[in-house]
Amino acid sequence: MDSSGEVQERFFDQGYLKFNDQTGTYIEKFNSAQHQLENKTGLAISDELQHMITRYLNL
């Protein structure tokens, strides 16, 4: 994990995610495919969804 005020970066066994509040790019580790992501609403996720994601990732 790496982060700054503008850009967040996350490293996973399966790939790499670089994102900000509006857009992101996920790069697959094994075939280097890139997936463009966009926050179309411009809104942060709800606290409930954030909690569910955190619980899932910590399993």
VOGU-3710 file (C-alpha; in Angstrom, 3 decimals, decimal comma):
1> mdssgevqer> 0,000/0,000/0,000  1,170/3,507/-0,844  -0,781/6,718/-0,634  -0,524/10,459/-0,948  -3,070/13,250/-0,913  -3,836/12,802/-4,607  -3,205/9,162/-5,526  -3,681/5,873/-3,690  -1,861/2,691/-4,677  -2,572/-0,875/-3,612
11> ffdqgylkfn> -0,573/-3,985/-4,422  -2,210/-7,429/-4,450  -1,066/-10,955/-5,297  -3,186/-10,699/-8,466  -2,219/-7,186/-9,549  -1,886/-3,494/-8,827  -4,509/-0,756/-8,305  -3,828/2,966/-8,654  -6,714/5,366/-8,016  -7,986/8,733/-6,826
21> dqtgtyiekf> -11,490/9,946/-5,922  -12,691/9,884/-9,542  -10,766/7,290/-11,571  -8,557/4,260/-11,230  -6,610/1,646/-13,132  -6,236/-2,000/-12,172  -3,349/-3,862/-13,843  -3,423/-7,649/-13,758  -0,148/-9,225/-12,654  0,012/-12,238/-14,949
31> nsaqhqlenk> -1,203/-10,907/-18,298  -0,784/-7,140/-17,754  -4,390/-6,445/-18,802  -5,543/-3,008/-17,695  -9,025/-2,190/-16,421  -10,106/1,439/-16,281  -12,388/2,339/-13,375  -14,527/5,432/-12,900  -16,531/6,745/-9,959  -19,510/7,925/-12,007
41> tglaisdelq> -21,384/9,400/-9,062  -18,391/11,255/-7,672  -19,501/10,173/-4,200  -17,588/8,236/-1,595  -18,946/4,799/-0,678  -21,228/4,551/2,332  -19,866/3,737/5,779  -21,787/0,441/5,716  -20,243/-0,641/2,407  -16,797/0,484/3,590
51> hmitrylnl> -17,212/-1,675/6,702  -18,316/-4,722/4,665  -15,355/-4,378/2,295  -12,938/-4,005/5,208  -14,338/-7,122/6,889  -14,056/-9,108/3,635  -10,460/-8,040/3,014  -9,441/-8,909/6,576  -10,754/-12,505/6,406
//
